[in-house]
Amino acid sequence: MPRISPETLRSIAADLLEASGSPRDEAETVARHCVEANLAGHDSHGIIQIPTYCDRIEKGHIVPGAKFDIVQESATTTVVDAHWGFGYVQTERAMQMTIEKAKTQNVAATTIYRQGHVGRVAAYPLMAAEAGMIGLMTADSGRAPKQVAPFGGREARLGTNPISIAVPSNLEGPLFFDLSTAAAAAGKIKLAQARGEHVPPGWLIGADGEPTTDPGVLGNGGALLPLGGDVGFKGYALSAMVEIMSALLTGLGFGVEPTGRHNDGCFIACFKVEAFRDLATFKQEVADFGAYLKSTPPASGFSEVYYPGEVEHLRKKERLAQGVEIEDATWEKLGQLAGKLGLPAIQA
């Protein structure tokens, strides 16, 4: 697999998106988010997604330069119609708006609907953490095709329905979590296919309802399982609540509509720490709490204990220094797309 610098990856991604019809500023925003996912080790949400986004632009499923309409608003709440724009662009704007409201109102919440894929959900609560707030976000794909079976079921009825929370701290890296309420994000299945790998047991069932490690079953009658394995009813319950917050509260609805258009809906909330505690004191206590967790003696098979978000921070430091490995299949697709769009051949 070629190892590529983050700067090169951002340039390649932005050039491909711009050549597909995106304004340059939006192309650079999407590229930045995708490469940040690669840096954090979440390659399933990284540059591997760019050919999909270009295809969705061509089909009219993503509308570059789309309007950002506030359809309902109060001092603490906002409802946004994103008009099928890039999820990265529209949700980043919605999160910044929510942060600004929370600065004066202490708490604020936003729903946003009718937009493209928002990518790695943690990117947005982390914006709030940098502003001295606790940020929360849930996301759902509305009435787009589903990938996850309810607990005990054999047919996909839910999205992967992620949830993320980030908090400010004095730790070297941010303390946060970002998890799919399924056993894995659908992008990780796509990544396994691109790498010719099997997935771990407990992630997937085939169309016959039997467990499988073949990533090819997803999209061919198979389904992801809820988070939790034998206690997957917990992940299933979380997923249902995320869908209610992100799809029903936003007005997207549930189930699958005929067009198959990807349609992310999100619920965003920001809580200003200073409305509850002195910010400096809170940040230090979070850091102390992280250190307390890390001081736990490791169990058999583990080298150390990490605070939530630390693994991504360490991976980012490594990849900033050494570059990002891109699987050959993805690199080939990027090169083919560049040729199709009339761009120069991409270089490692």
Contacts in CASP RR format, 6 or more apart in sequence:
PFRMAT RR
TARGET T0000
AUTHOR 0000-0000-0000
METHOD contacts of the structure
MODEL  1
MPRISPETLRSIAADLLEASGSPRDEAETVARHCVEANLAGHDSHGIIQI
PTYCDRIEKGHIVPGAKFDIVQESATTTVVDAHWGFGYVQTERAMQMTIE
KAKTQNVAATTIYRQGHVGRVAAYPLMAAEAGMIGLMTADSGRAPKQVAP
FGGREARLGTNPISIAVPSNLEGPLFFDLSTAAAAAGKIKLAQARGEHVP
PGWLIGADGEPTTDPGVLGNGGALLPLGGDVGFKGYALSAMVEIMSALLT
GLGFGVEPTGRHNDGCFIACFKVEAFRDLATFKQEVADFGAYLKSTPPAS
GFSEVYYPGEVEHLRKKERLAQGVEIEDATWEKLGQLAGKLGLPAIQA
1 325 0 8 1.000
1 326 0 8 1.000
1 327 0 8 1.000
1 328 0 8 1.000
1 331 0 8 1.000
2 325 0 8 1.000
2 326 0 8 1.000
2 328 0 8 1.000
2 331 0 8 1.000
2 348 0 8 1.000
3 322 0 8 1.000
3 323 0 8 1.000
3 324 0 8 1.000
3 325 0 8 1.000
3 326 0 8 1.000
3 348 0 8 1.000
4 12 0 8 1.000
4 323 0 8 1.000
4 324 0 8 1.000
4 325 0 8 1.000
4 326 0 8 1.000
4 348 0 8 1.000
5 323 0 8 1.000
5 324 0 8 1.000
6 35 0 8 1.000
6 38 0 8 1.000
6 39 0 8 1.000
6 319 0 8 1.000
6 320 0 8 1.000
6 323 0 8 1.000
6 324 0 8 1.000
8 347 0 8 1.000
8 348 0 8 1.000
9 31 0 8 1.000
9 34 0 8 1.000
9 35 0 8 1.000
9 38 0 8 1.000
9 47 0 8 1.000
9 324 0 8 1.000
9 326 0 8 1.000
10 28 0 8 1.000
10 31 0 8 1.000
10 32 0 8 1.000
10 35 0 8 1.000
11 31 0 8 1.000
12 31 0 8 1.000
12 47 0 8 1.000
12 50 0 8 1.000
12 334 0 8 1.000
12 338 0 8 1.000
12 346 0 8 1.000
13 27 0 8 1.000
13 30 0 8 1.000
13 31 0 8 1.000
13 34 0 8 1.000
13 35 0 8 1.000
13 47 0 8 1.000
13 50 0 8 1.000
14 24 0 8 1.000
14 27 0 8 1.000
14 28 0 8 1.000
14 30 0 8 1.000
14 31 0 8 1.000
15 27 0 8 1.000
15 338 0 8 1.000
15 343 0 8 1.000
16 50 0 8 1.000
16 51 0 8 1.000
16 54 0 8 1.000
16 334 0 8 1.000
16 337 0 8 1.000
16 338 0 8 1.000
16 341 0 8 1.000
16 343 0 8 1.000
17 26 0 8 1.000
17 27 0 8 1.000
17 30 0 8 1.000
17 31 0 8 1.000
17 50 0 8 1.000
17 53 0 8 1.000
17 54 0 8 1.000
17 57 0 8 1.000
17 64 0 8 1.000
18 24 0 8 1.000
18 27 0 8 1.000
19 341 0 8 1.000
19 342 0 8 1.000
19 343 0 8 1.000
20 53 0 8 1.000
20 54 0 8 1.000
20 57 0 8 1.000
20 58 0 8 1.000
20 64 0 8 1.000
20 341 0 8 1.000
21 57 0 8 1.000
21 64 0 8 1.000
22 30 0 8 1.000
22 57 0 8 1.000
22 64 0 8 1.000
22 65 0 8 1.000
22 86 0 8 1.000
23 64 0 8 1.000
23 65 0 8 1.000
26 64 0 8 1.000
26 65 0 8 1.000
26 86 0 8 1.000
26 89 0 8 1.000
29 86 0 8 1.000
29 88 0 8 1.000
29 89 0 8 1.000
29 92 0 8 1.000
30 50 0 8 1.000
30 53 0 8 1.000
30 86 0 8 1.000
30 88 0 8 1.000
30 89 0 8 1.000
31 50 0 8 1.000
33 88 0 8 1.000
33 92 0 8 1.000
33 119 0 8 1.000
33 120 0 8 1.000
33 123 0 8 1.000
34 45 0 8 1.000
34 46 0 8 1.000
34 47 0 8 1.000
34 49 0 8 1.000
34 50 0 8 1.000
34 119 0 8 1.000
35 46 0 8 1.000
35 47 0 8 1.000
35 324 0 8 1.000
36 120 0 8 1.000
36 123 0 8 1.000
37 43 0 8 1.000
37 44 0 8 1.000
37 45 0 8 1.000
37 46 0 8 1.000
37 119 0 8 1.000
37 120 0 8 1.000
37 123 0 8 1.000
38 46 0 8 1.000
38 47 0 8 1.000
38 319 0 8 1.000
38 324 0 8 1.000
39 315 0 8 1.000
39 316 0 8 1.000
39 319 0 8 1.000
39 320 0 8 1.000
39 324 0 8 1.000
40 120 0 8 1.000
40 122 0 8 1.000
40 312 0 8 1.000
40 315 0 8 1.000
40 316 0 8 1.000
41 312 0 8 1.000
41 315 0 8 1.000
41 316 0 8 1.000
41 319 0 8 1.000
42 120 0 8 1.000
42 312 0 8 1.000
43 191 0 8 1.000
43 324 0 8 1.000
43 327 0 8 1.000
44 185 0 8 1.000
44 187 0 8 1.000
44 188 0 8 1.000
44 190 0 8 1.000
44 191 0 8 1.000
45 119 0 8 1.000
45 120 0 8 1.000
45 185 0 8 1.000
45 187 0 8 1.000
46 120 0 8 1.000
47 324 0 8 1.000
47 326 0 8 1.000
47 330 0 8 1.000
47 334 0 8 1.000
48 187 0 8 1.000
48 190 0 8 1.000
48 191 0 8 1.000
48 194 0 8 1.000
48 326 0 8 1.000
48 327 0 8 1.000
48 330 0 8 1.000
49 117 0 8 1.000
49 119 0 8 1.000
50 334 0 8 1.000
50 337 0 8 1.000
51 333 0 8 1.000
51 334 0 8 1.000
51 337 0 8 1.000
52 117 0 8 1.000
53 62 0 8 1.000
53 86 0 8 1.000
53 117 0 8 1.000
54 337 0 8 1.000
54 341 0 8 1.000
56 62 0 8 1.000
56 116 0 8 1.000
56 262 0 8 1.000
57 64 0 8 1.000
60 84 0 8 1.000
61 84 0 8 1.000
61 116 0 8 1.000
61 261 0 8 1.000
61 262 0 8 1.000
62 84 0 8 1.000
62 85 0 8 1.000
62 86 0 8 1.000
62 116 0 8 1.000
63 83 0 8 1.000
63 84 0 8 1.000
63 85 0 8 1.000
64 85 0 8 1.000
64 86 0 8 1.000
65 85 0 8 1.000
65 86 0 8 1.000
65 89 0 8 1.000
66 82 0 8 1.000
66 83 0 8 1.000
66 84 0 8 1.000
66 85 0 8 1.000
66 86 0 8 1.000
66 90 0 8 1.000
66 115 0 8 1.000
67 81 0 8 1.000
67 83 0 8 1.000
68 80 0 8 1.000
68 82 0 8 1.000
68 83 0 8 1.000
68 90 0 8 1.000
68 93 0 8 1.000
68 94 0 8 1.000
69 80 0 8 1.000
69 81 0 8 1.000
69 82 0 8 1.000
69 83 0 8 1.000
70 78 0 8 1.000
70 79 0 8 1.000
70 80 0 8 1.000
71 79 0 8 1.000
71 80 0 8 1.000
71 81 0 8 1.000
72 78 0 8 1.000
72 79 0 8 1.000
73 79 0 8 1.000
75 101 0 8 1.000
75 105 0 8 1.000
76 101 0 8 1.000
76 105 0 8 1.000
76 107 0 8 1.000
76 108 0 8 1.000
76 109 0 8 1.000
77 108 0 8 1.000
77 109 0 8 1.000
77 110 0 8 1.000
78 94 0 8 1.000
78 97 0 8 1.000
78 98 0 8 1.000
78 101 0 8 1.000
78 108 0 8 1.000
78 109 0 8 1.000
78 110 0 8 1.000
78 111 0 8 1.000
79 110 0 8 1.000
79 111 0 8 1.000
79 112 0 8 1.000
79 250 0 8 1.000
80 90 0 8 1.000
80 94 0 8 1.000
80 110 0 8 1.000
80 111 0 8 1.000
80 112 0 8 1.000
80 113 0 8 1.000
81 112 0 8 1.000
81 113 0 8 1.000
81 114 0 8 1.000
82 90 0 8 1.000
82 91 0 8 1.000
82 94 0 8 1.000
82 112 0 8 1.000
82 113 0 8 1.000
82 114 0 8 1.000
82 115 0 8 1.000
82 116 0 8 1.000
83 114 0 8 1.000
83 115 0 8 1.000
84 114 0 8 1.000
84 115 0 8 1.000
84 116 0 8 1.000
84 261 0 8 1.000
85 114 0 8 1.000
85 115 0 8 1.000
85 116 0 8 1.000
86 115 0 8 1.000
86 116 0 8 1.000
87 115 0 8 1.000
87 116 0 8 1.000
87 117 0 8 1.000
87 118 0 8 1.000
87 119 0 8 1.000
87 264 0 8 1.000
88 117 0 8 1.000
88 118 0 8 1.000
88 119 0 8 1.000
88 123 0 8 1.000
90 112 0 8 1.000
90 115 0 8 1.000
90 116 0 8 1.000
91 112 0 8 1.000
91 115 0 8 1.000
91 118 0 8 1.000
91 124 0 8 1.000
91 264 0 8 1.000
91 266 0 8 1.000
91 268 0 8 1.000
92 123 0 8 1.000
92 124 0 8 1.000
92 127 0 8 1.000
94 110 0 8 1.000
94 112 0 8 1.000
94 266 0 8 1.000
94 268 0 8 1.000
95 110 0 8 1.000
95 124 0 8 1.000
95 125 0 8 1.000
95 127 0 8 1.000
95 128 0 8 1.000
95 137 0 8 1.000
95 268 0 8 1.000
95 270 0 8 1.000
96 127 0 8 1.000
97 110 0 8 1.000
98 108 0 8 1.000
98 109 0 8 1.000
98 110 0 8 1.000
98 128 0 8 1.000
98 268 0 8 1.000
98 269 0 8 1.000
98 270 0 8 1.000
99 108 0 8 1.000
99 127 0 8 1.000
99 128 0 8 1.000
99 131 0 8 1.000
99 133 0 8 1.000
99 270 0 8 1.000
101 108 0 8 1.000
101 270 0 8 1.000
102 108 0 8 1.000
102 128 0 8 1.000
102 133 0 8 1.000
102 270 0 8 1.000
102 271 0 8 1.000
102 272 0 8 1.000
103 131 0 8 1.000
103 272 0 8 1.000
106 271 0 8 1.000
106 272 0 8 1.000
106 275 0 8 1.000
107 269 0 8 1.000
107 270 0 8 1.000
107 271 0 8 1.000
107 272 0 8 1.000
107 275 0 8 1.000
108 269 0 8 1.000
108 270 0 8 1.000
109 267 0 8 1.000
109 268 0 8 1.000
109 269 0 8 1.000
109 270 0 8 1.000
110 266 0 8 1.000
110 267 0 8 1.000
110 268 0 8 1.000
110 269 0 8 1.000
111 246 0 8 1.000
111 249 0 8 1.000
111 250 0 8 1.000
111 265 0 8 1.000
111 266 0 8 1.000
111 267 0 8 1.000
111 268 0 8 1.000
112 250 0 8 1.000
112 265 0 8 1.000
112 266 0 8 1.000
112 268 0 8 1.000
113 250 0 8 1.000
113 251 0 8 1.000
113 252 0 8 1.000
113 263 0 8 1.000
113 265 0 8 1.000
113 266 0 8 1.000
114 252 0 8 1.000
114 263 0 8 1.000
114 265 0 8 1.000
115 263 0 8 1.000
115 264 0 8 1.000
115 265 0 8 1.000
116 262 0 8 1.000
116 263 0 8 1.000
116 264 0 8 1.000
117 262 0 8 1.000
117 264 0 8 1.000
118 124 0 8 1.000
118 139 0 8 1.000
118 264 0 8 1.000
118 265 0 8 1.000
118 266 0 8 1.000
120 178 0 8 1.000
121 137 0 8 1.000
121 138 0 8 1.000
121 139 0 8 1.000
121 162 0 8 1.000
121 163 0 8 1.000
121 164 0 8 1.000
121 178 0 8 1.000
122 164 0 8 1.000
122 166 0 8 1.000
122 176 0 8 1.000
122 177 0 8 1.000
122 178 0 8 1.000
122 312 0 8 1.000
124 135 0 8 1.000
124 137 0 8 1.000
124 164 0 8 1.000
124 266 0 8 1.000
124 268 0 8 1.000
125 135 0 8 1.000
125 136 0 8 1.000
125 137 0 8 1.000
125 164 0 8 1.000
125 165 0 8 1.000
125 166 0 8 1.000
125 176 0 8 1.000
125 178 0 8 1.000
126 166 0 8 1.000
126 174 0 8 1.000
126 176 0 8 1.000
128 134 0 8 1.000
128 135 0 8 1.000
128 166 0 8 1.000
128 270 0 8 1.000
129 135 0 8 1.000
129 166 0 8 1.000
129 167 0 8 1.000
129 168 0 8 1.000
129 169 0 8 1.000
129 174 0 8 1.000
129 176 0 8 1.000
130 168 0 8 1.000
131 270 0 8 1.000
132 168 0 8 1.000
132 272 0 8 1.000
132 273 0 8 1.000
132 274 0 8 1.000
132 279 0 8 1.000
132 283 0 8 1.000
133 168 0 8 1.000
133 270 0 8 1.000
133 271 0 8 1.000
133 272 0 8 1.000
133 273 0 8 1.000
134 165 0 8 1.000
134 166 0 8 1.000
134 167 0 8 1.000
134 168 0 8 1.000
134 270 0 8 1.000
134 271 0 8 1.000
134 273 0 8 1.000
135 165 0 8 1.000
135 166 0 8 1.000
135 167 0 8 1.000
135 268 0 8 1.000
135 269 0 8 1.000
135 270 0 8 1.000
135 271 0 8 1.000
136 163 0 8 1.000
136 164 0 8 1.000
136 165 0 8 1.000
136 268 0 8 1.000
136 269 0 8 1.000
136 270 0 8 1.000
136 271 0 8 1.000
137 163 0 8 1.000
137 164 0 8 1.000
137 266 0 8 1.000
137 267 0 8 1.000
137 268 0 8 1.000
137 269 0 8 1.000
138 161 0 8 1.000
138 162 0 8 1.000
138 163 0 8 1.000
138 164 0 8 1.000
138 242 0 8 1.000
138 245 0 8 1.000
138 246 0 8 1.000
138 266 0 8 1.000
138 267 0 8 1.000
139 161 0 8 1.000
139 162 0 8 1.000
139 163 0 8 1.000
139 242 0 8 1.000
139 246 0 8 1.000
139 264 0 8 1.000
139 265 0 8 1.000
139 266 0 8 1.000
140 159 0 8 1.000
140 161 0 8 1.000
140 242 0 8 1.000
140 243 0 8 1.000
140 245 0 8 1.000
140 246 0 8 1.000
140 247 0 8 1.000
140 252 0 8 1.000
140 264 0 8 1.000
140 265 0 8 1.000
140 266 0 8 1.000
141 159 0 8 1.000
141 160 0 8 1.000
141 247 0 8 1.000
141 262 0 8 1.000
141 263 0 8 1.000
141 264 0 8 1.000
141 265 0 8 1.000
142 243 0 8 1.000
142 246 0 8 1.000
142 247 0 8 1.000
142 252 0 8 1.000
142 253 0 8 1.000
142 254 0 8 1.000
142 255 0 8 1.000
142 263 0 8 1.000
142 264 0 8 1.000
142 265 0 8 1.000
143 247 0 8 1.000
143 252 0 8 1.000
143 253 0 8 1.000
143 254 0 8 1.000
143 255 0 8 1.000
143 256 0 8 1.000
143 257 0 8 1.000
143 260 0 8 1.000
143 263 0 8 1.000
144 256 0 8 1.000
144 257 0 8 1.000
144 260 0 8 1.000
144 261 0 8 1.000
144 262 0 8 1.000
144 263 0 8 1.000
145 156 0 8 1.000
145 219 0 8 1.000
145 256 0 8 1.000
145 260 0 8 1.000
146 156 0 8 1.000
146 157 0 8 1.000
146 158 0 8 1.000
146 159 0 8 1.000
146 223 0 8 1.000
146 255 0 8 1.000
146 256 0 8 1.000
147 156 0 8 1.000
147 158 0 8 1.000
147 159 0 8 1.000
147 160 0 8 1.000
147 182 0 8 1.000
147 186 0 8 1.000
147 189 0 8 1.000
147 218 0 8 1.000
147 219 0 8 1.000
147 223 0 8 1.000
147 224 0 8 1.000
148 156 0 8 1.000
148 157 0 8 1.000
148 158 0 8 1.000
148 159 0 8 1.000
148 160 0 8 1.000
148 161 0 8 1.000
148 181 0 8 1.000
148 182 0 8 1.000
148 223 0 8 1.000
148 224 0 8 1.000
148 225 0 8 1.000
148 226 0 8 1.000
148 239 0 8 1.000
149 155 0 8 1.000
149 156 0 8 1.000
149 157 0 8 1.000
149 158 0 8 1.000
149 205 0 8 1.000
149 223 0 8 1.000
149 224 0 8 1.000
149 225 0 8 1.000
149 226 0 8 1.000
150 157 0 8 1.000
150 158 0 8 1.000
150 226 0 8 1.000
150 236 0 8 1.000
151 226 0 8 1.000
151 232 0 8 1.000
151 233 0 8 1.000
151 235 0 8 1.000
151 236 0 8 1.000
153 209 0 8 1.000
154 205 0 8 1.000
154 206 0 8 1.000
154 207 0 8 1.000
154 208 0 8 1.000
154 209 0 8 1.000
154 223 0 8 1.000
155 221 0 8 1.000
155 223 0 8 1.000
156 221 0 8 1.000
156 222 0 8 1.000
156 223 0 8 1.000
156 224 0 8 1.000
157 255 0 8 1.000
158 182 0 8 1.000
158 226 0 8 1.000
158 236 0 8 1.000
158 239 0 8 1.000
158 240 0 8 1.000
158 243 0 8 1.000
159 182 0 8 1.000
159 186 0 8 1.000
159 239 0 8 1.000
159 243 0 8 1.000
160 180 0 8 1.000
160 181 0 8 1.000
160 182 0 8 1.000
160 184 0 8 1.000
160 185 0 8 1.000
160 186 0 8 1.000
160 224 0 8 1.000
161 180 0 8 1.000
161 181 0 8 1.000
161 182 0 8 1.000
161 238 0 8 1.000
161 239 0 8 1.000
161 242 0 8 1.000
161 243 0 8 1.000
161 246 0 8 1.000
162 178 0 8 1.000
162 179 0 8 1.000
162 180 0 8 1.000
162 181 0 8 1.000
162 185 0 8 1.000
162 242 0 8 1.000
163 178 0 8 1.000
163 179 0 8 1.000
163 181 0 8 1.000
163 238 0 8 1.000
163 242 0 8 1.000
164 176 0 8 1.000
164 177 0 8 1.000
164 178 0 8 1.000
164 179 0 8 1.000
165 176 0 8 1.000
165 177 0 8 1.000
166 174 0 8 1.000
166 175 0 8 1.000
166 176 0 8 1.000
167 174 0 8 1.000
167 175 0 8 1.000
167 176 0 8 1.000
167 286 0 8 1.000
168 273 0 8 1.000
168 279 0 8 1.000
168 282 0 8 1.000
168 283 0 8 1.000
168 286 0 8 1.000
169 175 0 8 1.000
169 283 0 8 1.000
169 286 0 8 1.000
169 287 0 8 1.000
169 290 0 8 1.000
170 283 0 8 1.000
170 284 0 8 1.000
170 286 0 8 1.000
170 287 0 8 1.000
171 286 0 8 1.000
171 287 0 8 1.000
171 290 0 8 1.000
171 307 0 8 1.000
171 310 0 8 1.000
172 313 0 8 1.000
173 309 0 8 1.000
173 310 0 8 1.000
173 313 0 8 1.000
174 309 0 8 1.000
174 313 0 8 1.000
175 286 0 8 1.000
175 290 0 8 1.000
175 307 0 8 1.000
175 308 0 8 1.000
175 309 0 8 1.000
175 310 0 8 1.000
176 308 0 8 1.000
176 309 0 8 1.000
177 308 0 8 1.000
177 309 0 8 1.000
179 227 0 8 1.000
180 227 0 8 1.000
181 226 0 8 1.000
181 227 0 8 1.000
181 235 0 8 1.000
181 236 0 8 1.000
181 238 0 8 1.000
181 239 0 8 1.000
181 242 0 8 1.000
182 224 0 8 1.000
182 225 0 8 1.000
182 226 0 8 1.000
182 227 0 8 1.000
182 235 0 8 1.000
182 239 0 8 1.000
183 202 0 8 1.000
183 203 0 8 1.000
183 204 0 8 1.000
183 224 0 8 1.000
183 225 0 8 1.000
183 226 0 8 1.000
183 227 0 8 1.000
183 228 0 8 1.000
183 229 0 8 1.000
184 199 0 8 1.000
184 203 0 8 1.000
184 224 0 8 1.000
186 218 0 8 1.000
186 224 0 8 1.000
188 199 0 8 1.000
189 199 0 8 1.000
189 203 0 8 1.000
189 204 0 8 1.000
189 215 0 8 1.000
189 216 0 8 1.000
189 218 0 8 1.000
189 224 0 8 1.000
190 215 0 8 1.000
191 327 0 8 1.000
192 198 0 8 1.000
192 199 0 8 1.000
192 215 0 8 1.000
193 215 0 8 1.000
193 216 0 8 1.000
194 327 0 8 1.000
194 329 0 8 1.000
194 330 0 8 1.000
195 327 0 8 1.000
195 329 0 8 1.000
196 329 0 8 1.000
197 215 0 8 1.000
198 213 0 8 1.000
198 214 0 8 1.000
198 215 0 8 1.000
199 213 0 8 1.000
199 214 0 8 1.000
199 215 0 8 1.000
200 213 0 8 1.000
201 211 0 8 1.000
201 213 0 8 1.000
202 211 0 8 1.000
202 225 0 8 1.000
202 229 0 8 1.000
203 213 0 8 1.000
203 224 0 8 1.000
203 225 0 8 1.000
204 211 0 8 1.000
204 212 0 8 1.000
204 213 0 8 1.000
204 214 0 8 1.000
204 215 0 8 1.000
204 217 0 8 1.000
204 218 0 8 1.000
204 222 0 8 1.000
204 223 0 8 1.000
204 224 0 8 1.000
204 225 0 8 1.000
205 211 0 8 1.000
205 212 0 8 1.000
205 217 0 8 1.000
205 222 0 8 1.000
205 223 0 8 1.000
205 225 0 8 1.000
206 212 0 8 1.000
206 214 0 8 1.000
206 217 0 8 1.000
206 221 0 8 1.000
206 222 0 8 1.000
206 223 0 8 1.000
207 217 0 8 1.000
207 220 0 8 1.000
207 221 0 8 1.000
207 222 0 8 1.000
209 222 0 8 1.000
218 224 0 8 1.000
225 232 0 8 1.000
226 232 0 8 1.000
226 233 0 8 1.000
226 234 0 8 1.000
226 235 0 8 1.000
226 236 0 8 1.000
226 239 0 8 1.000
227 234 0 8 1.000
227 235 0 8 1.000
227 238 0 8 1.000
227 239 0 8 1.000
228 234 0 8 1.000
228 235 0 8 1.000
243 254 0 8 1.000
245 267 0 8 1.000
246 252 0 8 1.000
246 265 0 8 1.000
246 266 0 8 1.000
246 267 0 8 1.000
247 253 0 8 1.000
247 254 0 8 1.000
247 265 0 8 1.000
248 254 0 8 1.000
249 267 0 8 1.000
250 265 0 8 1.000
250 266 0 8 1.000
250 267 0 8 1.000
252 263 0 8 1.000
252 265 0 8 1.000
273 279 0 8 1.000
273 282 0 8 1.000
273 283 0 8 1.000
276 282 0 8 1.000
289 307 0 8 1.000
290 307 0 8 1.000
293 305 0 8 1.000
293 307 0 8 1.000
294 304 0 8 1.000
294 305 0 8 1.000
294 306 0 8 1.000
294 307 0 8 1.000
294 310 0 8 1.000
295 305 0 8 1.000
296 305 0 8 1.000
298 304 0 8 1.000
298 305 0 8 1.000
326 334 0 8 1.000
331 346 0 8 1.000
331 348 0 8 1.000
334 346 0 8 1.000
335 345 0 8 1.000
335 346 0 8 1.000
338 344 0 8 1.000
338 345 0 8 1.000
338 346 0 8 1.000
339 345 0 8 1.000
END
